[in-house]
């Protein structure tokens, strides 16, 4: 798949086939993640890969506590809502299944420093910004392989609890979970809010 095709076809998918992603494809996708720019050239990123159901259950056990309050809010506001609200209406009930049913769960960890959680300047966020470049590379590589990804950002202490379950060092943080797999034929296609470059470009001044 050409680069621009991957960019324009990259989507969050929350419905997967019961089909395993081959190890060599998984490795190619992680290698693509490792090509992301990094502020320190050390690429202090590690990936915990979960494919056995028991391992998935242990890592996902903390999700429900973060989802229940959000679902109650959604019930009150999602009546003929906007595109964003309709997306949440599909996404929130699937926060567990969209990861558990994926072929693999990728847990990307990055080595942190004291400035990430309490930044004194934008540069303090370099470790955080670089891991998100890694994550985007993973999404694009998965798309190029005709695969798809789901994603959840941990809420509250959820990420810290997952890190303990999988034995991650204390100085490594989990920015998100990634579900990787073959998209289901009947996957939900969420409406996109479209913009063009001309609408967003400002030459010389805003």
N, C-alpha and C positions, 0 to 999 in steps of 0.2 A: 504494500500500500504506500502511495506517495505521501510525503510529509503533510501537504495541505489537506489531503483526504483524511488523514488521521486526525488532524486538528479539527476539521469541520464535522467529523463523525463521532468525536469523543463525547460520550454521554455517561452520566451516572445511570446504572442499571440495578434494579432491586429484585429481579426475577431471573433465576438461573436454571439451566438444565442440570440433571443428575449425571454429569460427565466430568471425568478427571482431566485436568490440564497436565500434559506431559511434563516431566521434570526438565527436559531440555528447553521447552518453551518458557517455563517459569524462570529458569536461569537466564535466558536472554532478556526477559523483562526486568529482572533485578539488575543485570549488567547495564541496561539502559538507564535505570535509576542512578547507578553509580557514575554515569557520565555527567551528572548535573554539576553546575558550578558550585564551588565551595570556598569559603573565606579563608580557610587555613591550609588548604591542599592536603589535609590529612583524611578527609572524608570520614569523619567520625560518625558513621552511620552503621547500624546493625539491623538485621531483619530476622524476626522470629516468624517462622512459617508454620501454620497450623493446618493439618489436613485430616487428622483423626477426629472423629466425633467427640470423644472424651476430652481431648485437648481443647477443642472449640468450646465445649460446654463450660469448662473451667474458666476460660478467658472471657466468655460472654455473660457470665453469671451476674455481673454488676450492672448490666444495661437497664433492666426493668425499673430500677429505682429512679433513674434519670428520665425515663420515658413516660411513666404514669402521669406526673403533673402536667407535662406538655400535652398529652392526649386529652386531658380534661379541658385545657384551654382551647384546644383545636375544636372540640365538640361545640363550644360556644360561638366560635367565630367563622367556622367554615360552612357558610350557607351561600351558595352561588358566589364564591370568593374569586379573588384575583388568580392569575396564573401561579404566583408564588404560593398562595394559600392552597390551591389545588395540589401543588407539588408536595407540600407538607402533609396534606390529607392522605396521600399515597405513601409518603416516606415514613411517617412516624410509626404506624402500626407494624412496619416491616424492619424496624431497627435491629431486631434479633435475627429474623429469618433471612434477611438479605446478606448477612454475613455467614450464618450457620449453613445455609444451603449452597453457598459458593464452594467451588472446588477447593480453594485454599483461602485462608485468612492470612494476610501479610500484616505484621505489626512492625512498622518502621520506627526505629528508635534513633534519637540523635543525642550526642554528648552535649550536655548543657553547661552553663556557667551561671554565676550569681546574677549577672546582668539580664538574663533572658526573662526571668519572672519579675524583676524590678529594674527595668531599663533606665539608664541615665541619659542615653542618646539612641538614635536610630541604629547606630553601629552595634549597640549591645544586642540587637536582635538578629545579628548575622547567622548564628546557628539555627535559629528558627526559620529564617527566610530561606536558607539553603536546603533544609529538609523538605520544604514545600516545593522547591524546584525538583528534588528527587521524586516526590509523589507525583508531580505532573508528568515527568518523564515516564514513570510507571504506567500512568493512565494512557499516555499516547502510545507507548509500546504495546500495551494490551490491545488497544484499538487496532494497531497495525497487524496484530496476530489474529484479528477477528474475534477477540475476546472482549470482555467488559469488566468494569469494576463498580462496586458499591463503596460507600465511604461513610464512616461515622466519626465525629469528633467527640472524645470523652467529655463527660460532664462532671464537675466537682472532683471528688477523689477517685473517680472511676479509672482514670489512666494510671494512677499510682497503684491502685489495687491490682490491675492487670499486670503491671510491671513486676509486682511481687510474685504473682502466680507463675509467671514464666521465668523468673529468676534474673531479671534485668538488673544491672548495677544501679545504685542509687543516683548516680550522676547522669543517667540516661533517661530521657523523657519520651513518652509516646504521644505524638500529635494527633494520630487518628488510627482507626482500623481500616483496612482495605480488604474487601471481598473480591476475589478474582475468579472468573469462571466463564463458561459459555452462556451467552444470554438466552433466555427461554424464547421460544417462538412466539408466545403470547405475552411477552413482557409489556408492561405498561410504558407507553411513550408519552412523556410529560411535555406539555406545550412549552415552548421556549419564548421568552421575551426577546425580540430581535432588535439589534442595533447595527448600524453601519459605521465604518471608519469616519465617514464625512460628518456624522452626527457627534462624534467624540473628539475630533481633531481641532486644535486651536493653534494657529500660527502666529507667533510673535507676542500674543497675549491671550488671556482666557476669553 
